[in-house]
Amino acid sequence: MIRLTEREFAEIVKYMSDVYGINLDKKKVLIECRMTKLLEKLGLNSYEKYLELLHRDKTGDLAGEMVNCLTTNYTYFYREPDHFRKLQEIILPELLERGQYRGLDIWSAGCSTGEECYTLAMVLEECRRPDSNLGNVRILATDISGAALAKAQKGEYPAKEMEGLPPEWQMKYCRKINDRSFRVAEELKYHIRFQKKNLLEPPAPSEKFDLILCRNVMIYFDKSVRQRLIRILESVLNSGGYLLTGHAELLTSAETVLEQVFPAVYRKELKKDK
Ligand SMILES: C[S@@+](CC[C@H](N)C(=O)[O-])C[C@H]1O[C@@H](n2cnc3c(N)ncnc32)[C@H](O)[C@@H]1O
């Protein structure tokens, strides 16, 4: 394993925190474990040389490789089931009703390898009524890790991952490839657009959402970055829109103007049309 000097460690921690908000200040061994392979692949024997190349690299490829190594992409289908039950029973029926003419914009922010946005697409299908028009439901699924997004786009997973889904959904939405793997049904992809995106970059004025899932992302941020992200998420929510965070990253009333309606579910005030 290639060891980090204190100076190299501090530089990587600062870079990851400044650019992506990810706090790695207690993760020296993790960085060494994950980045050694990358250095070896590039024929380098020190992080100093890597950092030199990183700062000179105009393509963004080296930063991308480092992000792929150092982000934690752990996720699974139907994670935090209470959220998906609330979405199916309460939140999506309400939003679909409200958005039946202008459509519905949903953002899976920090979607990792795609399990979250595909579970969401399954829930949407479950909410489909004979008269409902899901054609104008758009899910934007974003992540900073290109490697995670490539897997998400492919939509193929080890067979074991299917077990987290209700058995009926496994039958409806999962297509077996062989004994070891399956792919998600094509119709689920219809709603989803994948995009590489740093959550901390200022959003475009046109970006507005009725529902945002930003779950298990803020746990890797320190307090000030978390606050910056909360402001961004609040600003892109439509009035009456919902934000879902992970149950391990609940927002306090001092941190957000959004109203908590269920555990880890927040809503922006609904402004009535005059
Ligand atoms: C632990 S996964 C959570 C995935 C999914 N939301 C869930 O709850 O299962 C966190 C994801 O956030 C992404 N992430 C971390 N910092 C980010 C940033 N600044 N911009 C965009 N994505 C980021 C990571 O690449 C990773 O895929």
The ligand as an SDF file (V2000), in Angstrom:
LIG
                    3D

 27 29  0  0  0  0  0  0  0  0999 V2000
  -24.2580    6.6960    0.2820 C   0  0  0  0  0  0  0  0  0  0  0  0
  -24.7340    7.1680   -1.3290 S   0  0  0  0  0  0  0  0  0  0  0  0
  -26.4920    7.3580   -1.1010 C   0  0  0  0  0  0  0  0  0  0  0  0
  -27.2920    6.8650   -2.2950 C   0  0  0  0  0  0  0  0  0  0  0  0
  -28.8070    6.9480   -2.1530 C   0  0  0  0  0  0  0  0  0  0  0  0
  -29.2410    8.3280   -2.1160 N   0  0  0  0  0  0  0  0  0  0  0  0
  -29.2930    6.1930   -0.9500 C   0  0  0  0  0  0  0  0  0  0  0  0
  -29.7930    6.8070    0.0120 O   0  0  0  0  0  0  0  0  0  0  0  0
  -29.1980    4.9670   -0.9450 O   0  0  0  0  0  0  0  0  0  0  0  0
  -24.1710    8.8730   -1.3970 C   0  0  0  0  0  0  0  0  0  0  0  0
  -23.9470    9.3850   -2.8200 C   0  0  0  0  0  0  0  0  0  0  0  0
  -23.7630   10.8070   -2.7710 O   0  0  0  0  0  0  0  0  0  0  0  0
  -22.8360   11.1570   -3.7760 C   0  0  0  0  0  0  0  0  0  0  0  0
  -22.2530   12.4780   -3.4620 N   0  0  0  0  0  0  0  0  0  0  0  0
  -21.4480   12.8090   -2.4220 C   0  0  0  0  0  0  0  0  0  0  0  0
  -21.1020   14.1000   -2.5010 N   0  0  0  0  0  0  0  0  0  0  0  0
  -21.6880   14.6030   -3.6100 C   0  0  0  0  0  0  0  0  0  0  0  0
  -21.6950   15.8880   -4.2320 C   0  0  0  0  0  0  0  0  0  0  0  0
  -21.0190   16.9270   -3.7320 N   0  0  0  0  0  0  0  0  0  0  0  0
  -22.4240   16.0320   -5.3560 N   0  0  0  0  0  0  0  0  0  0  0  0
  -23.1160   14.9980   -5.8740 C   0  0  0  0  0  0  0  0  0  0  0  0
  -23.1390   13.7550   -5.3550 N   0  0  0  0  0  0  0  0  0  0  0  0
  -22.4320   13.5640   -4.2250 C   0  0  0  0  0  0  0  0  0  0  0  0
  -21.8190   10.0280   -3.7350 C   0  0  0  0  0  0  0  0  0  0  0  0
  -21.0900    9.9320   -4.9490 O   0  0  0  0  0  0  0  0  0  0  0  0
  -22.6980    8.8020   -3.4630 C   0  0  0  0  0  0  0  0  0  0  0  0
  -23.0480    8.1210   -4.6410 O   0  0  0  0  0  0  0  0  0  0  0  0
  1  2  1  0
  2  3  1  0
  2 10  1  0
  3  4  1  0
  4  5  1  0
  5  6  1  0
  5  7  1  0
  7  8  2  0
  7  9  1  0
 10 11  1  0
 11 12  1  0
 11 26  1  0
 12 13  1  0
 13 14  1  0
 13 24  1  0
 14 15  1  0
 14 23  1  0
 15 16  2  0
 16 17  1  0
 17 18  1  0
 17 23  2  0
 18 19  1  0
 18 20  2  0
 20 21  1  0
 21 22  2  0
 22 23  1  0
 24 25  1  0
 24 26  1  0
 26 27  1  0
M  CHG  2   2   1   9  -1
M  END
$$$$
